[in-house]
Amino acid sequence: MDYKIWLSPPHLGGKELQYIQDAFESNWIASAGPHLDHFESGLCAYTGSKHAVALSSGTAALHLALVISGVKKGDIVLCQSLTFAASANPILYLGATPVFIDSEPQTWNICPDALEQAVTQLLKSGKKPKALICVHLYGMPCQLKEVTEICDKYGIVLIEDAAEAMGSTYQGQHLGTFGQMGVASFNGNKIITTSAGGALFTYYEMDARKARFLASQAKDPAPYFQHSELGYNYRMSNICAAIGLGQLEILNERVAQRRRNFKCYLNAFETIPGLSLQEEKAGMFSNRWLSTFLFDPEKSKLAVDQIRLHLAGNGIEARQVWKPMHLQPLYKDAQYFGGNVAVYVFTNGICFPSGSALNEDNIGEICESVLTLAGM
């Protein structure tokens, strides 16, 4: 269907073309160049990370983070169940074993209690998890204090999937900079975009060097092409980085616009019975990448698929919350720890259009459509 209001389309700021033109004129049309260097420096300046490695996608960044963490075939990697498949698929790339963890009901992110239960039970069976992938779902920080303490206690490598969370912070620190490594995504639907791309963040120069080496086909330092390790073609292009430079300049503005969208929805829907949302707990700041809400069907009389189809009939794209990984056919045999929070959020959660270019008329049309369906 050709929607007139999309869920999260790209939004250019105006200077991207200037940077792209400069890249063309300087003939840096490759997976190297000054714009790539400047983009990585800009990411470090913005997030406070010591090192940033710009890559072809957030998935590539997560894959490299696992490789650098020493994950190998047969190792156990813990992962939040309520997330997009790209959070978990790199575990399978390495032949490792994913174990999925339920969410907690406030932020919808990984439940620290279920996480510790998983770790202790796995240890009792003689299986120590190698790494944990925590996700900051829809830009909302997970309970990092508790999660970090568990990883430190049991010697588990913490990798942050901050693909949806550029501009979000926890206790004033940018997401993606707490674990040994963190990843960001600059896909076309993200809060800023390089058309396709991602980044790996780390404080460790050795990890950053390793990421660049592996992302460039793992070419040994030799006067000919020699390869002692398996490498990948994961480096971001200089042209994509040029787009990123323009986008990075307006990132704070885009965060403010997404948060404005969320507030408009919240104000419009506050009288709908049975409405709930991701809670921005003390010390958390979410970019509200997508405006997401839960509708209790028993109280609100609204089912998420009913809302989605009604909006689609009016040319408005909405999407159900991510289907948990432990419910996916691909991961049907994977272990899962926790209760039914992730399943409840998936069953009753919906994402409304959240693009930073939405205007008051767009928001008003979406809200009116939902309120009409609710009989209000």
Secondary structure in CASP SS format (residue, H / E / C, confidence):
PFRMAT SS
TARGET T0000
AUTHOR 0000-0000-0000
METHOD secondary structure of the structure
MODEL  1
M C 1.00
D C 1.00
Y C 1.00
K C 1.00
I E 1.00
W C 1.00
L C 1.00
S C 1.00
P C 1.00
P C 1.00
H C 1.00
L C 1.00
G C 1.00
G C 1.00
K C 1.00
E H 1.00
L H 1.00
Q H 1.00
Y H 1.00
I H 1.00
Q H 1.00
D H 1.00
A H 1.00
F H 1.00
E H 1.00
S C 1.00
N C 1.00
W C 1.00
I C 1.00
A C 1.00
S C 1.00
A C 1.00
G C 1.00
P H 1.00
H H 1.00
L H 1.00
D H 1.00
H H 1.00
F H 1.00
E H 1.00
S H 1.00
G H 1.00
L H 1.00
C H 1.00
A H 1.00
Y H 1.00
T H 1.00
G C 1.00
S C 1.00
K C 1.00
H E 1.00
A E 1.00
V E 1.00
A E 1.00
L E 1.00
S C 1.00
S C 1.00
G H 1.00
T H 1.00
A H 1.00
A H 1.00
L H 1.00
H H 1.00
L H 1.00
A H 1.00
L H 1.00
V H 1.00
I H 1.00
S C 1.00
G C 1.00
V C 1.00
K C 1.00
K C 1.00
G C 1.00
D C 1.00
I E 1.00
V E 1.00
L E 1.00
C E 1.00
Q E 1.00
S C 1.00
L C 1.00
T C 1.00
F C 1.00
A H 1.00
A H 1.00
S H 1.00
A C 1.00
N H 1.00
P H 1.00
I H 1.00
L H 1.00
Y H 1.00
L C 1.00
G C 1.00
A C 1.00
T E 1.00
P E 1.00
V E 1.00
F E 1.00
I E 1.00
D C 1.00
S E 1.00
E C 1.00
P C 1.00
Q C 1.00
T C 1.00
W C 1.00
N C 1.00
I E 1.00
C C 1.00
P H 1.00
D H 1.00
A H 1.00
L H 1.00
E H 1.00
Q H 1.00
A H 1.00
V H 1.00
T H 1.00
Q H 1.00
L H 1.00
L H 1.00
K H 1.00
S C 1.00
G C 1.00
K C 1.00
K C 1.00
P C 1.00
K C 1.00
A E 1.00
L E 1.00
I E 1.00
C E 1.00
V E 1.00
H C 1.00
L H 1.00
Y H 1.00
G H 1.00
M C 1.00
P C 1.00
C C 1.00
Q C 1.00
L H 1.00
K H 1.00
E H 1.00
V H 1.00
T H 1.00
E H 1.00
I H 1.00
C H 1.00
D H 1.00
K H 1.00
Y H 1.00
G C 1.00
I C 1.00
V E 1.00
L E 1.00
I E 1.00
E E 1.00
D E 1.00
A C 1.00
A C 1.00
E C 1.00
A C 1.00
M C 1.00
G C 1.00
S C 1.00
T E 1.00
Y E 1.00
Q C 1.00
G C 1.00
Q E 1.00
H E 1.00
L C 1.00
G C 1.00
T C 1.00
F C 1.00
G C 1.00
Q C 1.00
M E 1.00
G E 1.00
V E 1.00
A E 1.00
S E 1.00
F C 1.00
N C 1.00
G C 1.00
N C 1.00
K C 1.00
I C 1.00
I C 1.00
T C 1.00
T C 1.00
S C 1.00
A C 1.00
G C 1.00
G E 1.00
A E 1.00
L E 1.00
F E 1.00
T E 1.00
Y C 1.00
Y C 1.00
E H 1.00
M H 1.00
D H 1.00
A H 1.00
R H 1.00
K H 1.00
A H 1.00
R H 1.00
F H 1.00
L H 1.00
A H 1.00
S E 1.00
Q C 1.00
A C 1.00
K C 1.00
D C 1.00
P C 1.00
A C 1.00
P C 1.00
Y C 1.00
F C 1.00
Q C 1.00
H C 1.00
S C 1.00
E C 1.00
L C 1.00
G C 1.00
Y C 1.00
N E 1.00
Y C 1.00
R E 1.00
M C 1.00
S C 1.00
N H 1.00
I H 1.00
C H 1.00
A H 1.00
A H 1.00
I H 1.00
G H 1.00
L H 1.00
G H 1.00
Q H 1.00
L H 1.00
E C 1.00
I C 1.00
L H 1.00
N H 1.00
E H 1.00
R H 1.00
V H 1.00
A H 1.00
Q H 1.00
R H 1.00
R H 1.00
R H 1.00
N H 1.00
F H 1.00
K H 1.00
C H 1.00
Y H 1.00
L H 1.00
N H 1.00
A H 1.00
F H 1.00
E C 1.00
T C 1.00
I C 1.00
P C 1.00
G C 1.00
L E 1.00
S E 1.00
L E 1.00
Q C 1.00
E C 1.00
E C 1.00
K C 1.00
A C 1.00
G C 1.00
M E 1.00
F E 1.00
S C 1.00
N C 1.00
R C 1.00
W C 1.00
L C 1.00
S E 1.00
T E 1.00
F E 1.00
L E 1.00
F E 1.00
D C 1.00
P H 1.00
E H 1.00
K H 1.00
S H 1.00
K C 1.00
L C 1.00
A C 1.00
V H 1.00
D H 1.00
Q H 1.00
I H 1.00
R H 1.00
L H 1.00
H H 1.00
L H 1.00
A H 1.00
G H 1.00
N C 1.00
G C 1.00
I E 1.00
E C 1.00
A C 1.00
R E 1.00
Q E 1.00
V C 1.00
W C 1.00
K C 1.00
P C 1.00
M H 1.00
H H 1.00
L H 1.00
Q C 1.00
P H 1.00
L H 1.00
Y H 1.00
K C 1.00
D C 1.00
A C 1.00
Q E 1.00
Y E 1.00
F E 1.00
G C 1.00
G C 1.00
N C 1.00
V H 1.00
A H 1.00
V H 1.00
Y H 1.00
V H 1.00
F H 1.00
T H 1.00
N H 1.00
G E 1.00
I E 1.00
C E 1.00
F E 1.00
P C 1.00
S C 1.00
G C 1.00
S C 1.00
A C 1.00
L C 1.00
N C 1.00
E H 1.00
D H 1.00
N H 1.00
I H 1.00
G H 1.00
E H 1.00
I H 1.00
C H 1.00
E H 1.00
S H 1.00
V H 1.00
L H 1.00
T H 1.00
L H 1.00
A C 1.00
G C 1.00
M C 1.00
END
